[in-house]
Structure formats: C-alpha cells, structure tokens
Amino acid sequence: MTTNILLCTLGASWAVVPEIYGFLNPDKLPLYQNHPEYQSLNQRRQDYQLQSADEIWICTTQGMATENSLTKLSQWLQLLPEPPVLRIWQAQGTNDLASQQECEHIQELILRCCLKAHEITQGGQVVMSLAGGRKTMSADMQWAASLFGCQALLHVIGAEYKQMPALLQQASPELFTQAFNTDVSHAIMPLITGQTRRSDLLDIRMDNIAAITTAAFPLPLAEDGETCAWAQPEHSLAQELKKREKISSRLLGNYFFDLSRE
C-alpha cells in the first residue's frame, strides 16, 4: 500500500503546516475555496499530479517556541474530522539553532527523515515544504530534495505580520478547519517552487562505497501523534553526501563505465 507524505520543518509559526496541508488536500480541508486564484491553484496541483497527503512529518527543534507550535498543531488536528497521521521528530538538545552543532544536528535529522520518507511511501509521493523554521532549515530541505527527489517543493508567502488580517495574526487552530474568508484568502499564497529527481549519487556501489540506505543511516519511525527526541549519531549522512558531491564527477564516470561493461 502506497503512502503520500508531506515533510515539513517547524518553528514558531505553526500555521504554515495547515496552510500547506490545505493546499494539498482541498477535498478534506478546503481552506482556499474563496481564494482569488482558486482555479489557478487547482491547475498547478494537477500540473504536478499532486495527491492528498496521508501523513504529515515534522522535523523540528526542542525549546519553548517549538513546544507552543506543537501544541497548536495538535489542537488543530483534533478539530479535523479526518486528520492525517502526524509524526514528529525533534533534534534532541537543540533550541534556536544558535550554534554550528545545533544546525548540523537538525540538518542530519532532515536528511534522514527524507530518506526514511521515500522508503515508507512504497511508491507514493513525498512532498516537501520550505515554509516553517529557520532559513537554514529551508536550505537543508532544498538540499535534501535535490538528492532524494520529491514530487514537489511547496512554499507559502503572504503579507507581513502587521499587515495580516487580525484572524491570521491570532492564528487560532479553529481558523484552519474551514474555508478562509475573503480577507484571509487574499493574505496567503501557496506556491509550488519545483520538482526534483533522485540523484544517482545515492545508488553508487563501487570502490568500497555502498548505496545510501535507511539500514546504513537509520531513523526510528515516530508514532502517530507522538514526538521522537532524536540524538545526533556518530555516523553522519550529511558528511557522506557532501563527500559524494565533492567527488561526484569521478564517481559517476566510473559508475556508468562499470555499468556499460556489465
């Protein structure tokens, strides 16, 4: 059975998750029913052949701001008649990503979550959100997408906070359970920024180099509605990927040469 996964990062602005989910799942959550570009949004979704997300995966930090966001997210899901599965991973011991070590920890988590998601889908779709969390987390998501591939990269743009309608500033969970009114609809725009393919660098098997797999770089599967606090491992997937990118020309040249001889 295939599974479609929406992979997100999360910071202090929890609302980006339902804003993205509502774009992917208009039948279950018609947030954009009154949007001025409603037809265009539907067409873009069709152009990328996007399917409804069965599960939402969250990569985030620890700390008070994150906990507040997770509480709001949980309250929102409880209000939905057909909530998706929610899996949450927190980089253990991180807070506001104010150090190199914390940034590397969340980067490793994002990479492993992306690798894990592609295994779990069993041929379903992985859609990745660039909205939510710090800019470094968005950069990590883009890098993960460039390597592991995704059906679409999504983002949400909108008015500055002080220019938002009061309802959006308050961002109560109830707001994100039904179609936005006209004022709110005009203040939010979901975007598809692209689609990526899986890199051949992941599958190279030569010169004592093995393919990138979840067996080699494991991540426990968080339970539905529960949070998995994940400690930084000694064996780094990020370092392995950076090494492969650095010598990519030689690796791919030798790899395809060996394939041609088989």
C-alpha positions in Angstrom: 0.0 0.0 0.0 1.4 3.4 -1.0 1.5 6.3 1.3 1.8 10.0 0.5 3.9 12.1 2.9 4.2 15.8 3.4 7.5 16.6 5.0 7.8 19.9 6.9 10.0 21.8 9.2 8.5 23.8 12.1 9.5 26.8 14.1 7.5 29.5 15.9 4.9 29.9 13.1 2.9 26.7 13.4 0.2 27.8 10.9 2.4 27.1 7.8 1.6 23.4 8.3 -2.2 23.6 7.9 -1.7 26.2 5.1 0.4 23.8 3.1 -1.7 20.8 4.0 -4.9 22.6 3.0 -3.4 23.3 -0.4 -2.5 19.6 -0.9 -5.8 18.3 0.5 -8.6 20.5 -0.8 -11.2 17.8 -0.6 -10.6 17.2 3.1 -9.7 20.8 4.0 -11.0 23.5 1.6 -9.0 26.4 3.1 -8.6 28.1 -0.3 -12.2 27.7 -1.6 -12.6 31.5 -1.5 -9.1 32.3 -2.8 -8.9 34.8 -5.7 -6.7 32.3 -7.6 -8.6 29.2 -6.6 -8.8 27.8 -10.2 -5.1 28.5 -10.8 -4.2 26.7 -7.6 -6.2 23.7 -8.7 -4.5 23.7 -12.1 -1.0 23.9 -10.5 -1.8 20.9 -8.3 -3.0 19.0 -11.4 0.1 20.0 -13.4 2.4 18.4 -10.7 0.0 15.5 -10.3 -0.1 16.1 -6.6 -2.1 13.7 -4.4 -3.6 14.2 -1.0 -1.1 13.7 1.9 -1.8 10.7 4.2 0.8 11.7 6.7 2.5 14.9 7.9 6.1 14.5 9.0 7.6 17.3 11.2 11.3 17.9 11.7 12.0 20.4 14.4 14.0 21.5 17.4 13.2 21.5 21.1 12.5 24.6 23.2 9.5 26.6 24.3 8.7 28.2 20.9 8.6 24.8 19.3 6.5 23.3 22.1 3.9 26.1 21.7 3.7 25.4 17.9 3.4 21.6 18.5 0.5 22.2 21.0 -1.3 24.4 18.4 -0.7 21.8 15.8 -2.1 19.0 18.0 -5.2 21.1 18.8 -5.8 21.8 15.1 -5.6 18.1 14.2 -8.1 17.2 16.9 -10.6 19.5 15.3 -10.4 17.9 11.9 -13.0 15.2 11.0 -10.4 13.1 9.1 -6.9 14.1 10.5 -3.8 12.8 8.8 -1.2 10.8 10.6 1.3 13.1 12.3 4.8 12.1 13.0 7.2 14.4 14.8 11.0 14.3 15.3 12.9 16.7 17.4 16.6 17.1 17.3 17.4 16.4 20.9 19.1 19.1 22.9 18.5 21.8 20.2 16.7 25.1 20.8 17.0 28.1 18.5 19.8 26.8 16.2 22.3 29.3 17.5 25.3 27.1 17.1 27.1 25.1 14.4 26.4 21.9 16.3 22.7 22.5 16.5 22.5 23.4 12.8 24.3 20.2 11.9 22.0 18.2 14.1 18.8 19.4 12.5 20.4 19.0 9.1 21.1 15.4 9.8 17.6 14.9 11.0 16.1 16.4 7.9 18.2 14.3 5.6 17.4 11.1 7.4 13.7 11.9 7.5 13.7 12.5 3.8 15.5 9.2 3.2 13.0 7.4 5.5 10.0 9.0 3.9 10.9 7.7 0.5 11.2 4.2 2.0 7.8 4.4 3.8 5.9 5.7 0.8 6.4 2.5 -1.2 5.9 4.3 -4.5 3.7 7.1 -3.1 4.6 10.8 -3.2 6.9 12.8 -1.0 6.1 16.5 -1.0 8.4 18.9 0.9 7.6 22.2 2.4 10.1 25.1 2.5 7.9 27.1 4.9 8.5 26.9 8.6 11.5 27.1 10.9 14.7 29.0 10.3 16.2 29.8 6.9 18.9 27.2 7.5 16.2 24.5 7.8 14.7 25.6 4.5 18.1 25.3 2.9 18.5 21.9 4.4 15.2 20.9 2.9 16.2 22.1 -0.5 19.4 20.2 -0.4 17.6 17.0 0.7 15.1 17.4 -2.1 18.0 17.8 -4.7 19.4 14.5 -3.6 16.5 12.3 -2.7 13.9 13.9 -5.0 10.4 14.9 -4.4 7.1 15.3 -6.2 7.0 19.0 -5.4 8.6 21.6 -3.2 6.0 23.9 -1.7 6.1 27.3 0.0 3.7 29.8 1.4 4.0 33.5 1.0 1.9 36.3 2.4 1.6 39.7 3.9 3.9 41.0 6.6 2.7 40.2 10.1 1.5 43.7 10.9 -0.4 43.8 7.6 -2.1 40.5 8.1 -5.8 40.3 9.0 -6.4 40.0 12.7 -7.6 36.4 12.3 -4.2 35.4 10.8 -2.3 37.3 13.5 -4.2 35.3 16.2 -3.8 32.1 14.2 -6.2 30.0 16.3 -6.5 26.3 15.4 -10.2 26.8 14.6 -9.3 29.2 11.7 -7.6 26.4 9.8 -10.5 24.0 9.9 -12.7 25.6 7.2 -12.6 27.8 4.2 -10.8 31.1 4.7 -12.9 34.3 4.4 -12.0 36.7 1.6 -9.7 38.9 3.7 -7.6 35.9 4.9 -7.6 34.3 1.4 -6.1 37.5 -0.1 -3.2 37.4 2.5 -1.9 33.9 1.8 -0.5 32.4 -1.4 0.7 28.7 -1.5 3.4 28.1 -4.2 4.9 25.2 -6.0 8.6 26.1 -6.4 9.7 23.0 -8.3 10.1 19.2 -8.6 13.3 17.2 -8.1 14.6 13.8 -9.1 16.6 11.3 -7.1 20.4 11.7 -7.5 22.4 8.9 -9.0 25.0 9.6 -6.3 22.8 7.7 -3.8 22.9 4.4 -5.6 26.6 4.1 -6.4 28.1 0.8 -5.4 31.8 0.7 -6.1 35.3 1.3 -4.7 34.1 0.3 -1.2 31.2 2.7 -1.5 27.8 1.4 -0.7 24.4 2.8 -1.7 22.7 5.2 0.7 20.0 3.3 2.6 18.0 3.5 5.8 19.8 0.4 7.0 23.1 2.4 6.9 21.6 5.6 8.2 18.6 4.6 10.4 15.9 6.8 11.9 13.2 5.4 14.2 9.7 5.9 12.9 7.9 8.3 15.2 4.5 7.1 16.4 1.3 8.9 15.3 0.8 11.9 17.4 4.0 11.3 19.4 7.3 13.1 19.5 10.6 11.3 18.9 13.6 13.0 20.5 16.5 12.1 18.3 20.1 12.2 19.4 22.8 13.2 17.0 24.6 10.0 15.7 28.3 9.5 15.2 27.9 8.3 11.6 26.9 11.3 9.6 24.7 11.0 6.5 25.4 14.7 5.7 29.1 14.1 5.7 28.7 11.1 3.4 26.6 13.1 1.0 28.9 16.1 0.9 31.9 13.7 0.2 30.0 12.2 -2.7 29.1 15.6 -4.1 32.7 16.7 -3.9 33.9 13.8 -6.0 30.7 13.3 -8.0 32.3 13.6 -11.5 34.8 10.8 -10.8 32.3 8.6 -9.0 29.6 8.9 -11.7 32.0 8.5 -14.5 33.4 5.3 -13.0 30.0 4.0 -12.0 28.5 4.4 -15.5 31.6 2.9 -17.1 31.2 -0.2 -14.9 27.5 -0.4 -15.8 28.4 -0.3 -19.5 30.7 -3.3 -19.1 28.1 -5.5 -17.4 
